[in-house]
Amino acid sequence: MTDATNSFVDGVKIVRGASLQEALGGSVSATSRATAFDFAGLEGGKTWIGAVTYQPGAVTGGHHHGRHEVAVYVAKGRCEIRWGERLEFAANIGPGDFAYFAPHVPHQETNLSATETLDFVVIRSDDERIAIPLAIEPAAATEHLF
């Protein structure tokens, strides 16, 4: 092998799902988080990719992630996402669905199952753990979109 070829040896990283599940499995909180990749931002911005699990029936408080963009992919379970100034908009998402949150958008996630976990793959535009809780009085009625 040439030196150029050898430089690619460390260019690929594999994270086995079992290691993420092991990292998530020991938590007793309603929401667990495990990092798969924490990009260094070498040729662009920093990026965080990981897994988040919500326990059965878990509901987050209203929050946003500051300047960060966040995208989620539902690997398992069903979720209601509410968003807006009073969490007045809603959508239900399930396995295979993606959701994107623009910076500063107030939102809330609810695991719709009383018996099964809700598992997300999450991509964030930075590796900081910014989650800003909001004192929101949710709207009584929601407008379901999508």
N, C-alpha and C positions, 0 to 999 in steps of 0.2 A: 504494500500500500504506500501511496505517496503521503507526504506530510499534509497536503490539502485534504485528502480523504480521511486521514486520522483526525483532522479538526472537526469532523462531523460526528464523531463517536458520542460526544456529549450533547449533540444538537437535538436529540429526541428524548423525551421523558415519558415514562408510562406510569400512570397511577391506577392501580387496580381498584375496582369498585369495592372489593372486600375491605380494603384499608380505609376507605371513606366510611363505609358502614360501621366498621369497628370504632372509628373516631366519633361517629354520631351516636353509637349504641349505648355508651356509658352515661349519657346525660339524662337527668330527671326533670329538666326544664321543659316548658311547652315548645320551645324552639331550639334546635341544635344547628351548629354550623361547622363544616369541615372544609379546609382549603385543599383543592386539587392542585392548582397552579397560581402562583403569585408572580406575575410578570414583572421584570425589573424595569421595563420602560426603556430598553436600550435603543430601539429605533422607532419610538413613538411614545404614547402615554402609558402609564402603568395600567395594568388590568388585573382583576382578581376573578378567578373561576373556582367555584366550589359547590358544595352540596348543602342544602338547608332542609331540615326535617321539622315538620309541625306535628305534634302529638294529636291524637284524636280529639276533635272538638276545639282545638286551640284557636284563639282569636288574638291577633296582634292589636295593640292600640294604634290609633291614627299616628302616622309618622311620615317623614320623608327622608331622603338620603342626601340632602344638601346639593352640592354642585354635581353629584355623580349621576350618570346614566346607569340604569339597572335593567337587565333582561333576565327573565326566568323561563325555564323549560320545565313543564310538568312531566316528571318521570313516572309518578304513581299518585293516585288519589284525585280528589275533586276539591276545587277551591272556589270560593267567592272572593273576588277582588272588588273593593269599593274604593273610589277615588273622588277627588274634588274638594272644594272648600269645606263642605259639610259631608263629605263622603256620599254625595247624592247620586253618583253614577256607579253602576255595578256590571260585572260580567262574571259568569261561571266558566272556569277553565278546567280541563282534565288532561289525561295522558296524551302526550304528543303536541299539546298547545304551548305557545310562547306568549309572554306578555312583556311589554316594554314600559318602563317608567322614565319619563323625562326628568331632568333635575328639578328639585323643589316641589314636585307634585305630591300633595298629601294622599296617602293611601292606607289601606288596611287589608289584611289577608285573614280569611277564615277557612279552616279545614272543615269541610262539610260532612265528614264522616265522624260518627261517634265511636267507631271501632278500629279504623285503619289510619296509618300515618299518611301524611301528604309530603311527598318528596320532590324537591325542586333541584335542578341544576341552575346555578346563578352565575351571571357574568356581570361584573361591575367595572365601571370605567376608572377605578382606582382601587388600591389595596387598603385604603383607610376604612375603618369600620364605622363610618358615619351613619347613624340612625338618630334622627332628631324627633323625639316624642312631641306630639301635639295635643293640646287640650281641645279636642273637637267634640262638640255635641252633634252626633250623627243625625242626618236628616231622617225623619220618620219613614218617608217613602223614597225609594230609589228608582232611577231610570235605568233599566237593564239595557245595555248596549251589546252589540256583537252577538 
